[in-house]
């Protein structure tokens, strides 16, 4: 099918639990109300979230030739995503993560990158790059095959063809982050790190300073997400600080990817920066109501009704 958004990047199978009261001691068993296998990884999560919003979306990435890889493909396909850009790589396992949720604490991850380390520019369908209105890459810095001049050129060509380029990162070992990002950020329309990632990359603890560093490196618009503290957007002649929507928190898994999907929806609808923040914040809020990364995310009609009923605090700074 033709697509409006290309989501390229990391694909994971997550094994996650209903929040437990505390971490177990060595040798101790702590019961939980449920454990489930669920979709994970920035590109997979954002792609499925966008499909739930009614966007025509294609996902590109690599999985292993195993049961987890088949699970990812089947889940995306069942959600209305074009998976013809997902490649099965023999001889390596599919990326997977154990997500440990403890009540009142941020989630913990035990993860293996698997087939994501084999993903290269050659795996991204050229036709999708040419036709996409938004080209999103999620999990950058975990995929060495995309940390190349060739990929920078692909981003540049997509942008020249009229696409909005959107980039998010996952930090996975190494100290090369800044050097790598300074090559791709000049071809990036929207950069969406969280404040912890931004602090590690820039050495700055203040989100406004973080955003300005990324802007100085070439990114057109920078959005720093800050969990329950909201988000900060910096672009040409505009700085916005947004709060959060009121929802019951169950788990933060996938909330950043849902924010990305909502922000992209705003771009596709032609919203201004504040409107994109509302869409991102609404999708992110809907995600935290469930333990999985995508199961609680709004449909378009649900998101629109939610935003009519609730106001997002946004101030210009």
Backbone as CSV, one residue per row, in Angstrom:
resi,resn,N_x,N_y,N_z,CA_x,CA_y,CA_z,C_x,C_y,C_z
1,UNK,0.837,-1.190,0.000,0.000,0.000,0.000,0.866,1.232,0.000
2,UNK,0.301,2.356,-0.400,0.987,3.629,-0.262,0.969,4.033,1.208
3,UNK,2.005,4.763,1.619,2.098,5.146,3.022,2.205,6.660,3.168
4,UNK,1.829,7.140,4.340,2.023,8.536,4.707,3.206,8.695,5.651
5,UNK,3.486,7.659,6.432,4.582,7.720,7.380,5.427,6.458,7.300
6,UNK,6.720,6.634,7.194,7.686,5.539,7.248,8.313,5.533,8.634
7,UNK,8.146,4.424,9.351,8.754,4.247,10.671,9.872,3.229,10.549
8,UNK,11.094,3.670,10.636,12.256,2.794,10.524,12.989,2.779,11.854
9,UNK,13.543,1.606,12.202,14.320,1.565,13.432,14.187,0.270,14.181
10,UNK,14.290,0.365,15.513,14.391,-0.835,16.336,13.026,-1.502,16.541
11,UNK,13.054,-2.838,16.486,11.882,-3.677,16.681,12.196,-4.652,17.811
12,UNK,11.311,-4.739,18.803,11.537,-5.577,19.976,10.299,-6.400,20.323
13,UNK,10.534,-7.507,20.985,9.487,-8.239,21.683,9.709,-8.011,23.171
14,UNK,8.732,-7.426,23.848,8.850,-7.106,25.272,8.150,-8.166,26.123
15,UNK,8.795,-8.524,27.217,8.197,-9.421,28.204,8.055,-8.598,29.476
16,UNK,6.815,-8.248,29.827,6.610,-7.233,30.860,5.602,-7.693,31.904
17,UNK,5.722,-7.153,33.106,4.874,-7.592,34.218,4.005,-6.455,34.729
18,UNK,2.855,-6.835,35.320,2.056,-5.894,36.094,2.923,-5.442,37.273
19,UNK,2.874,-4.146,37.637,3.769,-3.642,38.677,3.762,-4.480,39.959
20,UNK,4.965,-4.719,40.473,5.158,-5.455,41.727,5.473,-4.463,42.839
21,UNK,5.269,-4.848,44.120,5.452,-3.882,45.213,6.901,-3.475,45.438
22,UNK,7.840,-4.361,45.124,9.260,-4.064,45.323,10.079,-5.066,44.531
23,UNK,11.366,-4.776,44.366,12.262,-5.720,43.718,12.518,-6.910,44.640
24,UNK,12.551,-8.119,44.113,12.833,-9.286,44.961,14.279,-9.303,45.439
25,UNK,14.480,-9.886,46.604,15.828,-10.149,47.097,16.400,-11.351,46.345
26,UNK,17.727,-11.556,46.379,18.308,-12.728,45.716,17.640,-14.024,46.167
27,UNK,17.170,-14.812,45.209,16.519,-16.081,45.505,15.057,-15.982,45.887
28,UNK,14.506,-14.761,45.965,13.122,-14.573,46.385,12.187,-14.507,45.189
29,UNK,10.977,-15.032,45.328,9.935,-14.943,44.308,8.915,-13.899,44.738
30,UNK,8.653,-12.939,43.853,7.632,-11.926,44.096,6.492,-12.159,43.107
31,UNK,5.258,-12.364,43.569,4.150,-12.589,42.632,3.698,-11.299,41.962
32,UNK,3.159,-11.434,40.755,2.556,-10.326,40.030,1.226,-10.785,39.470
33,UNK,0.338,-9.849,39.198,-0.984,-10.195,38.694,-0.959,-10.667,37.252
34,UNK,0.122,-10.373,36.542,0.174,-10.810,35.148,1.516,-10.518,34.512
35,UNK,1.887,-11.374,33.543,3.067,-11.175,32.718,2.634,-11.396,31.271
36,UNK,3.109,-10.573,30.357,2.661,-10.713,28.977,3.784,-10.449,27.992
37,UNK,3.657,-11.072,26.831,4.523,-10.784,25.691,3.857,-9.684,24.882
38,UNK,4.603,-8.645,24.577,4.010,-7.487,23.899,5.000,-6.884,22.919
39,UNK,4.472,-6.097,21.999,5.306,-5.397,21.033,6.173,-4.366,21.730
40,UNK,7.383,-4.171,21.221,8.284,-3.165,21.766,9.205,-2.613,20.694
41,UNK,9.988,-1.603,21.071,10.898,-0.957,20.121,10.252,0.261,19.502
42,UNK,11.017,1.337,19.385,10.465,2.631,18.948,9.706,2.554,17.630
43,UNK,10.321,1.946,16.613,9.697,1.930,15.292,8.426,1.098,15.288
44,UNK,8.459,-0.049,15.976,7.273,-0.902,16.049,6.149,-0.204,16.811
45,UNK,6.481,0.342,17.979,5.460,0.984,18.800,4.843,2.187,18.101
46,UNK,5.691,3.079,17.597,5.170,4.270,16.934,4.366,3.904,15.695
47,UNK,4.835,2.893,14.952,4.108,2.471,13.760,2.727,1.950,14.086
48,UNK,2.637,1.085,15.099,1.327,0.542,15.469,0.427,1.634,16.041
49,UNK,0.998,2.536,16.844,0.203,3.643,17.385,-0.367,4.514,16.271
50,UNK,0.436,4.812,15.261,-0.033,5.619,14.139,-1.117,4.903,13.350
51,UNK,-0.970,3.598,13.174,-2.010,2.829,12.485,-3.322,2.896,13.254
52,UNK,-3.252,2.882,14.582,-4.463,3.008,15.401,-5.132,4.364,15.181
53,UNK,-4.340,5.364,14.815,-4.887,6.687,14.537,-5.431,6.800,13.113
54,UNK,-5.266,5.751,12.327,-5.769,5.769,10.960,-4.762,6.202,9.929
55,UNK,-3.492,6.320,10.323,-2.435,6.732,9.398,-1.972,5.521,8.585
56,UNK,-1.711,5.718,7.300,-1.123,4.673,6.464,0.371,4.638,6.760
57,UNK,0.824,3.552,7.352,2.186,3.504,7.861,2.879,2.212,7.457
58,UNK,4.165,2.333,7.123,5.002,1.180,6.855,6.145,1.152,7.849
59,UNK,6.475,-0.032,8.354,7.566,-0.196,9.304,8.714,-0.920,8.632
60,UNK,9.934,-0.422,8.855,11.132,-1.040,8.307,12.125,-1.302,9.432
61,UNK,12.632,-2.526,9.466,13.598,-2.911,10.482,13.980,-4.357,10.291
62,UNK,14.722,-4.904,11.232,15.184,-6.292,11.146,14.784,-7.073,12.382
63,UNK,14.358,-8.323,12.149,14.078,-9.279,13.218,14.822,-10.566,12.910
64,UNK,14.914,-11.436,13.891,15.531,-12.731,13.665,14.556,-13.716,13.049
65,UNK,15.081,-14.829,12.616,14.246,-15.896,12.048,13.809,-16.822,13.176
66,UNK,12.974,-16.273,14.079,12.569,-17.015,15.270,11.138,-16.637,15.648
67,UNK,10.661,-17.210,16.740,9.268,-16.993,17.146,9.005,-15.535,17.526
68,UNK,9.956,-14.884,18.181,9.770,-13.476,18.540,9.650,-12.612,17.282
69,UNK,10.458,-12.913,16.255,10.370,-12.163,15.013,9.017,-12.322,14.363
70,UNK,8.509,-13.550,14.360,7.181,-13.788,13.784,6.097,-13.073,14.576
71,UNK,6.265,-13.050,15.893,5.303,-12.349,16.748,5.242,-10.863,16.389
72,UNK,6.398,-10.232,16.194,6.434,-8.811,15.843,5.744,-8.572,14.504
73,UNK,6.070,-9.386,13.516,5.474,-9.231,12.185,3.966,-9.425,12.246
74,UNK,3.525,-10.477,12.924,2.086,-10.762,13.011,1.344,-9.652,13.742
75,UNK,1.938,-9.133,14.819,1.271,-8.089,15.602,1.132,-6.801,14.801
76,UNK,2.191,-6.421,14.105,2.130,-5.219,13.275,1.114,-5.382,12.141
77,UNK,1.164,-6.526,11.465,0.245,-6.763,10.348,-1.206,-6.734,10.827
78,UNK,-1.471,-7.348,11.967,-2.834,-7.373,12.503,-3.317,-5.977,12.862
79,UNK,-2.370,-5.076,13.162,-2.737,-3.705,13.499,-2.865,-2.790,12.301
80,UNK,-2.726,-3.335,11.087,-2.906,-2.534,9.883,-1.642,-1.889,9.355
81,UNK,-0.483,-2.336,9.830,0.805,-1.787,9.391,1.325,-2.583,8.203
82,UNK,1.896,-1.898,7.221,2.573,-2.566,6.112,3.927,-3.052,6.624
83,UNK,4.138,-4.369,6.614,5.367,-4.960,7.158,6.311,-5.431,6.055
84,UNK,6.089,-5.000,4.816,6.963,-5.451,3.735,8.385,-4.899,3.872
85,UNK,8.573,-3.940,4.773,9.907,-3.421,5.036,10.594,-4.076,6.210
86,UNK,9.966,-5.080,6.804,10.577,-5.820,7.917,11.305,-7.036,7.348
87,UNK,12.579,-7.170,7.689,13.424,-8.224,7.126,13.801,-9.229,8.207
88,UNK,13.693,-10.521,7.878,14.092,-11.597,8.788,15.538,-11.968,8.493
89,UNK,16.375,-11.882,9.514,17.811,-12.105,9.359,18.184,-13.435,10.003
90,UNK,18.711,-14.392,9.236,19.092,-15.673,9.823,20.366,-15.547,10.661
91,UNK,20.502,-16.437,11.610,21.729,-16.505,12.388,21.826,-15.542,13.548
92,UNK,20.757,-14.812,13.856,20.741,-13.887,14.989,19.326,-13.808,15.534
93,UNK,19.207,-13.659,16.835,17.888,-13.611,17.453,17.227,-12.256,17.321
94,UNK,15.919,-12.261,17.473,15.150,-11.012,17.509,15.453,-10.271,18.803
95,UNK,15.508,-8.968,18.735,15.718,-8.158,19.932,14.580,-8.379,20.923
96,UNK,14.919,-8.449,22.193,13.893,-8.637,23.213,14.310,-7.945,24.498
97,UNK,13.307,-7.608,25.299,13.533,-6.883,26.551,12.649,-7.434,27.653
98,UNK,13.243,-7.642,28.815,12.475,-7.903,30.026,12.227,-6.565,30.705
99,UNK,10.957,-6.221,30.890,10.581,-4.952,31.507,10.064,-5.236,32.911
100,UNK,10.739,-4.688,33.911,10.369,-4.911,35.305,9.717,-3.641,35.833
101,UNK,8.447,-3.745,36.164,7.691,-2.615,36.690,7.539,-2.749,38.204
102,UNK,7.989,-1.727,38.939,7.841,-1.665,40.386,6.983,-0.455,40.721
103,UNK,5.981,-0.656,41.583,5.064,0.432,41.921,5.832,1.642,42.460
104,UNK,5.511,2.810,41.900,6.112,4.041,42.372,7.512,4.301,41.861
105,UNK,8.018,3.450,40.959,9.368,3.615,40.441,9.343,3.602,38.916
106,UNK,10.400,4.167,38.302,10.522,4.084,36.863,10.810,2.645,36.470
107,UNK,10.440,2.282,35.251,10.616,0.915,34.791,12.098,0.573,34.641
108,UNK,12.399,-0.730,34.757,13.752,-1.244,34.574,13.770,-2.149,33.357
109,UNK,14.907,-2.176,32.639,15.008,-2.953,31.411,16.227,-3.869,31.455
110,UNK,16.038,-5.090,30.980,17.144,-5.994,30.669,16.960,-6.357,29.205
111,UNK,17.929,-5.988,28.358,17.659,-5.981,26.928,18.812,-6.542,26.115
112,UNK,18.452,-7.175,24.985,19.443,-7.574,23.990,19.043,-6.970,22.643
113,UNK,19.964,-6.332,21.921,19.597,-5.625,20.697,19.321,-6.533,19.518
114,UNK,19.851,-7.752,19.533,19.549,-8.736,18.501,19.722,-8.228,17.088
115,UNK,18.729,-8.523,16.256,18.815,-8.243,14.817,18.830,-6.758,14.491
116,UNK,18.497,-5.900,15.447,18.571,-4.463,15.178,19.981,-4.026,14.784
117,UNK,20.977,-4.743,15.266,22.361,-4.382,14.943,22.706,-4.691,13.487
118,UNK,21.825,-5.405,12.791,22.060,-5.740,11.381,21.319,-4.803,10.422
119,UNK,20.529,-3.891,10.954,19.712,-3.012,10.121,20.582,-1.978,9.427
120,UNK,20.427,-1.830,8.106,21.199,-0.875,7.325,20.284,-0.096,6.389
121,UNK,20.856,0.884,5.716,20.113,1.678,4.737,19.517,0.782,3.652
122,UNK,20.202,-0.286,3.298,19.732,-1.171,2.234,18.410,-1.839,2.568
123,UNK,18.055,-1.910,3.846,16.800,-2.553,4.247,15.593,-1.621,4.128
124,UNK,15.830,-0.320,3.949,14.735,0.647,3.914,14.200,0.757,2.490
125,UNK,12.905,0.465,2.265,12.357,0.530,0.904,12.482,1.927,0.292
126,UNK,13.102,2.003,-0.870,13.330,3.290,-1.527,12.010,3.973,-1.869
127,UNK,11.016,3.210,-2.306,9.723,3.797,-2.658,9.081,4.484,-1.459
128,UNK,9.240,3.902,-0.284,8.669,4.512,0.913,9.357,5.832,1.230
129,UNK,10.662,5.882,1.056,11.395,7.125,1.311,10.882,8.231,0.396
130,UNK,10.571,7.890,-0.849,10.131,8.881,-1.829,8.714,9.378,-1.574
131,UNK,7.848,8.528,-1.027,6.440,8.905,-0.917,6.016,9.337,0.483
132,UNK,6.817,9.054,1.501,6.408,9.360,2.873,6.303,10.857,3.112
133,UNK,5.267,11.252,3.833,5.128,12.640,4.265,5.936,12.889,5.532
134,UNK,6.088,11.832,6.333,6.945,11.881,7.515,7.841,10.651,7.498
135,UNK,9.128,10.856,7.701,10.103,9.772,7.791,10.640,9.779,9.223
136,UNK,10.209,8.788,10.001,10.566,8.695,11.411,11.585,7.585,11.623
137,UNK,12.643,7.883,12.358,13.616,6.876,12.751,13.653,6.829,14.272
138,UNK,13.314,5.665,14.815,13.282,5.485,16.260,14.327,4.483,16.713
139,UNK,15.049,4.844,17.772,16.092,3.965,18.282,17.454,4.239,17.677
140,UNK,17.609,5.437,17.101,18.912,5.813,16.558,19.945,5.750,17.678
141,UNK,21.152,5.377,17.343,22.295,5.150,18.227,22.328,3.726,18.777
142,UNK,21.288,2.922,18.497,21.334,1.489,18.798,21.588,0.681,17.533
143,UNK,21.608,1.337,16.378,21.739,0.657,15.089,22.990,1.159,14.371
144,UNK,24.115,0.523,14.572,25.349,1.018,13.953,25.285,1.092,12.440
145,UNK,24.425,0.259,11.821,24.306,0.276,10.365,23.662,1.527,9.815
146,UNK,23.054,2.357,10.683,22.479,3.625,10.242,23.331,4.820,10.647
147,UNK,24.401,4.584,11.369,25.268,5.686,11.787,26.324,5.937,10.714
148,UNK,25.844,6.217,9.513,26.721,6.318,8.346,26.395,7.565,7.534
149,UNK,27.344,7.974,6.705,27.103,9.085,5.787,26.010,8.732,4.787
150,UNK,25.913,7.451,4.441,24.877,7.012,3.501,23.488,7.272,4.065
151,UNK,23.301,7.013,5.357,21.993,7.267,5.938,21.710,8.771,6.029
152,UNK,22.694,9.557,6.356,22.508,11.010,6.376,22.009,11.487,5.014
153,UNK,22.553,10.918,3.955,22.123,11.288,2.611,20.681,10.865,2.352
154,UNK,20.271,9.712,2.867,18.873,9.268,2.717,17.940,10.251,3.420
155,UNK,18.290,10.667,4.613,17.479,11.657,5.332,17.407,12.962,4.536
156,UNK,18.524,13.368,3.968,18.558,14.607,3.196,17.664,14.509,1.968
157,UNK,17.720,13.380,1.271,16.909,13.189,0.077,15.422,13.148,0.419
158,UNK,15.078,12.495,1.518,13.678,12.454,1.936,13.170,13.855,2.234
159,UNK,13.984,14.624,2.902,13.609,15.993,3.230,13.459,16.841,1.967
160,UNK,14.371,16.654,1.036,14.308,17.396,-0.221,13.060,17.049,-1.015
161,UNK,12.561,15.816,-0.843,11.349,15.375,-1.535,10.078,15.835,-0.843
162,UNK,10.224,16.521,0.298,9.058,17.072,0.977,8.681,16.413,2.276
163,UNK,9.409,15.373,2.679,9.094,14.691,3.929,9.602,15.481,5.127
164,UNK,8.889,15.361,6.250,9.395,15.831,7.523,10.224,14.698,8.131
165,UNK,11.452,14.978,8.511,12.305,13.954,9.115,12.239,14.090,10.628
166,UNK,11.981,12.957,11.298,11.791,12.934,12.746,12.717,11.873,13.322
167,UNK,13.442,12.222,14.375,14.463,11.335,14.931,14.302,11.205,16.435
168,UNK,14.379,9.944,16.924,14.435,9.671,18.348,15.581,8.697,18.588
169,UNK,16.067,8.635,19.808,17.268,7.862,20.097,17.033,6.872,21.231
170,UNK,17.890,5.851,21.270,18.039,4.962,22.424,19.537,4.829,22.662
171,UNK,19.986,5.136,23.865,21.410,5.097,24.170,21.780,3.684,24.609
172,UNK,22.717,3.095,23.889,23.046,1.691,24.116,24.564,1.497,24.036
173,UNK,25.259,1.986,25.044,26.699,1.786,25.114,27.466,2.698,24.178
174,UNK,28.653,3.099,24.612,29.494,3.919,23.757,29.476,5.380,24.151
175,UNK,30.462,6.105,23.692,30.597,7.527,23.995,30.609,8.364,22.715
176,UNK,30.077,7.792,21.643,30.138,8.431,20.333,28.907,9.257,20.024
177,UNK,28.011,9.407,20.979,26.693,9.953,20.691,26.748,11.321,20.016
178,UNK,27.507,12.251,20.605,27.504,13.617,20.076,28.093,13.667,18.676
179,UNK,29.189,12.978,18.475,29.832,12.972,17.162,28.898,12.431,16.087
180,UNK,28.147,11.379,16.426,27.225,10.784,15.462,26.052,11.712,15.184
181,UNK,25.500,12.314,16.234,24.321,13.162,16.063,24.620,14.438,15.288
182,UNK,25.809,14.976,15.442,26.111,16.220,14.732,26.109,16.035,13.213
183,UNK,26.197,14.797,12.750,26.111,14.530,11.316,24.670,14.474,10.828
184,UNK,23.763,13.940,11.652,22.386,13.721,11.204,21.447,14.875,11.588
185,UNK,21.743,15.601,12.667,20.818,16.642,13.119,20.591,17.756,12.099
186,UNK,21.578,18.147,11.277,21.284,19.172,10.272,20.249,18.740,9.230
187,UNK,19.972,17.435,9.139,18.942,16.930,8.225,17.679,16.489,8.975
188,UNK,17.543,16.933,10.215,16.439,16.505,11.071,15.479,17.659,11.335
189,UNK,14.211,17.457,10.999,13.204,18.484,11.257,12.752,18.492,12.707
190,UNK,12.590,17.293,13.302,12.154,17.207,14.698,13.005,16.162,15.412
191,UNK,13.648,16.571,16.503,14.451,15.666,17.330,13.763,15.523,18.681
192,UNK,13.573,14.270,19.145,12.685,13.991,20.274,13.341,13.139,21.371
193,UNK,14.435,13.565,21.964,15.006,12.789,23.066,14.274,13.068,24.376
194,UNK,14.420,12.169,25.360,13.947,12.522,26.694,15.063,13.230,27.454
195,UNK,14.726,13.778,28.612,15.696,14.607,29.326,16.881,13.807,29.849
196,UNK,16.672,12.540,30.217,17.790,11.709,30.671,18.770,11.452,29.526
197,UNK,18.229,11.121,28.363,19.091,10.910,27.194,19.830,12.190,26.832
198,UNK,19.102,13.294,26.841,19.712,14.570,26.478,20.820,14.951,27.443
199,UNK,20.648,14.631,28.725,21.677,14.933,29.717,22.943,14.131,29.450
200,UNK,22.782,12.860,29.114,23.955,12.030,28.836,24.675,12.483,27.566
201,UNK,23.921,12.922,26.592,24.531,13.329,25.321,25.230,14.676,25.434
202,UNK,24.565,15.644,26.092,25.080,17.015,26.104,25.887,17.369,27.343
203,UNK,25.665,16.642,28.443,26.283,17.024,29.700,25.534,18.118,30.424
204,UNK,24.397,18.564,29.868,23.578,19.626,30.473,22.404,19.002,31.217
205,UNK,22.063,19.533,32.378,20.915,19.026,33.128,19.650,19.835,32.891
206,UNK,19.785,21.060,32.427,18.624,21.911,32.171,18.052,21.607,30.793
207,UNK,16.757,21.226,30.695,16.171,20.865,29.394,16.262,21.969,28.352
208,UNK,16.159,23.230,28.776,16.249,24.326,27.818,17.660,24.413,27.229
209,UNK,18.658,24.234,28.054,20.030,24.213,27.557,20.271,23.008,26.652
210,UNK,19.694,21.860,27.026,19.812,20.665,26.185,19.245,20.941,24.792
211,UNK,18.031,21.497,24.771,17.377,21.772,23.489,18.201,22.733,22.648
212,UNK,18.774,23.744,23.295,19.548,24.720,22.543,20.824,24.103,21.966
213,UNK,21.439,23.168,22.696,22.618,22.487,22.172,22.279,21.723,20.891
214,UNK,21.147,21.028,20.907,20.738,20.273,19.722,20.346,21.205,18.575
215,UNK,19.724,22.330,18.922,19.414,23.324,17.895,20.698,23.872,17.268
216,UNK,21.668,24.181,18.103,22.941,24.707,17.601,23.640,23.695,16.702
217,UNK,23.382,22.391,16.944,23.993,21.334,16.125,23.248,21.116,14.814
218,UNK,22.096,21.806,14.622,21.432,21.742,13.333,19.990,21.307,13.316
219,UNK,19.464,20.740,14.422,18.067,20.299,14.435,17.137,21.509,14.329
220,UNK,16.105,21.402,13.491,15.182,22.523,13.292,14.277,22.723,14.509
221,UNK,13.658,21.633,14.965,12.797,21.668,16.151,13.265,20.590,17.116
222,UNK,13.375,20.937,18.390,13.775,19.979,19.417,12.669,19.910,20.463
223,UNK,12.261,18.685,20.790,11.285,18.457,21.853,11.945,17.562,22.899
224,UNK,12.074,18.068,24.115,12.620,17.292,25.219,11.445,16.792,26.052
225,UNK,11.234,15.476,26.070,10.166,14.919,26.897,10.710,14.645,28.299
226,UNK,9.840,14.856,29.308,10.287,14.790,30.701,9.337,13.981,31.572
227,UNK,8.700,12.956,31.001,7.816,12.104,31.790,6.673,12.898,32.385
228,UNK,6.450,12.718,33.709,5.319,13.402,34.349,5.550,14.886,34.543
229,UNK,6.734,15.380,34.131,6.998,16.818,34.193,6.669,17.516,32.875
230,UNK,6.161,16.770,31.908,5.726,17.387,30.663,6.797,17.391,29.595
231,UNK,6.823,18.433,28.781,7.740,18.492,27.644,8.116,19.940,27.351
232,UNK,9.214,20.078,26.618,9.713,21.386,26.235,10.005,21.380,24.747
233,UNK,9.527,22.390,24.021,9.743,22.498,22.581,10.483,23.794,22.275
234,UNK,11.533,23.682,21.447,12.277,24.850,20.994,12.411,24.774,19.482
235,UNK,11.990,25.827,18.797,12.122,25.912,17.351,12.406,27.369,16.991
236,UNK,12.323,27.722,15.732,12.635,29.089,15.308,11.745,30.096,16.021
237,UNK,12.351,30.966,16.815,11.651,32.079,17.476,10.499,31.633,18.370
238,UNK,10.570,30.402,18.890,9.479,29.923,19.738,10.005,28.904,20.750
239,UNK,9.609,29.106,22.008,9.902,28.150,23.077,8.613,27.885,23.842
240,UNK,8.237,26.612,23.934,7.004,26.240,24.619,7.300,25.212,25.706
241,UNK,6.644,25.387,26.853,6.690,24.385,27.912,5.282,23.843,28.123
242,UNK,5.142,22.519,28.026,3.829,21.882,28.184,3.810,21.016,29.433
243,UNK,2.664,20.953,30.060,2.471,20.068,31.204,2.042,18.690,30.746
244,UNK,1.193,18.043,31.524,0.710,16.705,31.192,-0.804,16.641,31.339
245,UNK,-1.391,15.669,30.686,-2.809,15.387,30.842,-3.032,14.472,32.053
246,UNK,-4.172,14.595,32.725,-4.423,13.771,33.913,-4.910,12.368,33.540
247,UNK,-4.122,11.348,33.878,-4.515,9.957,33.687,-3.955,9.133,34.838
248,UNK,-4.522,7.953,35.030,-3.995,7.036,36.042,-2.779,6.311,35.479
249,UNK,-1.678,6.376,36.186,-0.417,5.781,35.717,-0.326,4.313,36.124
250,UNK,-0.055,3.446,35.119,0.200,2.030,35.368,1.646,1.681,35.029
251,UNK,2.089,2.074,33.830,3.454,1.796,33.401,3.870,2.807,32.337
252,UNK,5.144,3.188,32.368,5.643,4.142,31.388,6.184,3.511,30.123
253,UNK,6.104,2.186,29.993,6.667,1.503,28.829,5.972,1.976,27.550
254,UNK,6.744,2.466,26.605,6.199,2.890,25.319,5.640,4.290,25.288
255,UNK,5.655,5.002,26.426,5.016,6.323,26.460,5.755,7.331,25.583
256,UNK,7.091,7.234,25.546,7.843,8.126,24.670,7.553,7.872,23.203
257,UNK,7.410,6.598,22.833,7.082,6.253,21.453,5.670,6.721,21.102
258,UNK,4.755,6.610,22.065,3.395,7.098,21.833,3.397,8.617,21.668
259,UNK,4.207,9.308,22.464,4.337,10.760,22.287,4.829,11.066,20.877
260,UNK,5.839,10.327,20.423,6.353,10.528,19.060,5.241,10.358,18.030
261,UNK,4.453,9.280,18.191,3.376,9.006,17.240,2.353,10.139,17.237
262,UNK,2.006,10.631,18.431,1.058,11.733,18.497,1.608,13.000,17.865
263,UNK,2.876,13.289,18.126,3.495,14.475,17.524,3.499,14.355,16.006
264,UNK,3.809,13.159,15.496,3.789,12.927,14.049,2.381,13.122,13.505
265,UNK,1.373,12.643,14.241,-0.009,12.854,13.810,-0.294,14.348,13.675
266,UNK,0.199,15.134,14.620,0.033,16.577,14.525,0.680,17.142,13.278
267,UNK,1.877,16.663,12.946,2.547,17.111,11.727,1.718,16.762,10.491
268,UNK,1.199,15.545,10.448,0.407,15.113,9.287,-0.879,15.914,9.142
269,UNK,-1.420,16.379,10.267,-2.661,17.156,10.239,-2.398,18.643,10.004
270,UNK,-1.124,19.033,9.943,-0.798,20.435,9.733,-0.939,21.293,10.975
271,UNK,-0.870,20.685,12.158,-0.986,21.439,13.406,0.237,22.335,13.610
272,UNK,0.051,23.408,14.383,1.185,24.237,14.776,1.942,23.524,15.904
273,UNK,3.090,24.055,16.378,3.853,23.364,17.414,3.043,23.039,18.670
274,UNK,2.202,23.951,19.111,1.387,23.680,20.294,0.414,22.527,20.029
275,UNK,-0.164,22.501,18.841,-1.067,21.415,18.491,-0.359,20.077,18.442
276,UNK,0.866,20.074,17.932,1.649,18.831,17.910,1.954,18.371,19.319
277,UNK,2.238,19.305,20.236,2.466,18.938,21.631,1.209,18.341,22.258
278,UNK,0.043,18.880,21.912,-1.200,18.324,22.452,-1.397,16.892,21.976
279,UNK,-1.185,16.652,20.694,-1.328,15.295,20.170,-0.309,14.360,20.812
280,UNK,0.934,14.801,20.904,1.953,13.952,21.514,1.642,13.644,22.960
281,UNK,1.251,14.658,23.709,0.962,14.476,25.131,-0.265,13.590,25.351
282,UNK,-1.274,13.730,24.494,-2.470,12.900,24.626,-2.159,11.432,24.367
283,UNK,-1.393,11.155,23.309,-1.047,9.761,23.009,-0.145,9.183,24.101
284,UNK,0.817,9.986,24.569,1.684,9.522,25.651,0.897,9.224,26.914
285,UNK,-0.070,10.073,27.237,-0.901,9.858,28.424,-1.733,8.587,28.298
286,UNK,-2.258,8.340,27.115,-3.087,7.144,26.934,-2.266,5.873,27.113
287,UNK,-0.982,5.928,26.741,-0.129,4.754,26.797,0.115,4.281,28.222
288,UNK,0.266,5.206,29.169,0.680,4.819,30.521,-0.439,4.146,31.308
289,UNK,-1.619,3.993,30.717,-2.738,3.365,31.422,-2.672,1.848,31.402
290,UNK,-1.709,1.254,30.678,-1.595,-0.197,30.555,-0.134,-0.601,30.706
291,UNK,0.113,-1.899,30.935,1.496,-2.327,31.162,2.266,-2.499,29.858
292,UNK,1.566,-2.711,28.740,2.233,-2.863,27.460,2.481,-1.528,26.798
293,UNK,3.307,-1.551,25.752,3.727,-0.304,25.101,2.678,0.272,24.171
294,UNK,1.699,-0.519,23.732,0.756,-0.029,22.726,-0.710,-0.281,23.068
295,UNK,-1.000,-1.170,23.986,-2.385,-1.621,24.184,-3.331,-0.543,24.685
296,UNK,-2.817,0.453,25.403,-3.693,1.487,25.937,-3.802,2.723,25.071
297,UNK,-3.109,2.747,23.934,-3.022,3.965,23.119,-4.358,4.269,22.435
298,UNK,-4.718,5.560,22.418,-5.975,6.016,21.841,-6.074,5.724,20.347
299,UNK,-7.299,5.528,19.876,-7.622,5.679,18.467,-7.780,7.178,18.190
300,UNK,-7.946,7.537,16.925,-8.080,8.968,16.604,-9.310,9.575,17.269
301,UNK,-10.442,8.895,17.194,-11.659,9.460,17.778,-11.524,9.572,19.293
302,UNK,-10.880,8.589,19.929,-10.673,8.654,21.374,-9.747,9.809,21.744
303,UNK,-8.688,9.999,20.957,-7.747,11.087,21.235,-8.423,12.444,21.080
304,UNK,-9.205,12.607,20.018,-9.875,13.889,19.793,-10.874,14.177,20.897
305,UNK,-11.622,13.152,21.329,-12.578,13.349,22.423,-11.854,13.703,23.719
306,UNK,-10.743,13.037,23.984,-9.960,13.300,25.191,-9.439,14.733,25.202
307,UNK,-8.923,15.194,24.064,-8.393,16.562,24.009,-9.481,17.612,24.100
308,UNK,-10.694,17.289,23.668,-11.814,18.217,23.856,-12.200,18.323,25.325
309,UNK,-12.056,17.232,26.038,-12.493,17.176,27.441,-11.444,17.692,28.419
310,UNK,-10.184,17.694,27.996,-9.103,18.071,28.901,-8.212,19.129,28.246
311,UNK,-7.723,20.030,29.066,-6.834,21.084,28.586,-5.402,20.764,28.990
312,UNK,-4.475,20.942,28.025,-3.055,20.743,28.301,-2.425,22.090,28.621
313,UNK,-1.812,22.241,29.806,-1.138,23.514,30.118,0.062,23.718,29.182
314,UNK,0.049,24.819,28.435,1.166,25.175,27.561,1.465,26.665,27.755
315,UNK,2.729,26.974,28.009,3.128,28.372,28.164,4.314,28.670,27.261
316,UNK,4.362,29.904,26.780,5.497,30.351,25.992,6.545,30.902,26.942
317,UNK,7.796,30.518,26.725,8.854,30.932,27.632,9.954,31.687,26.868
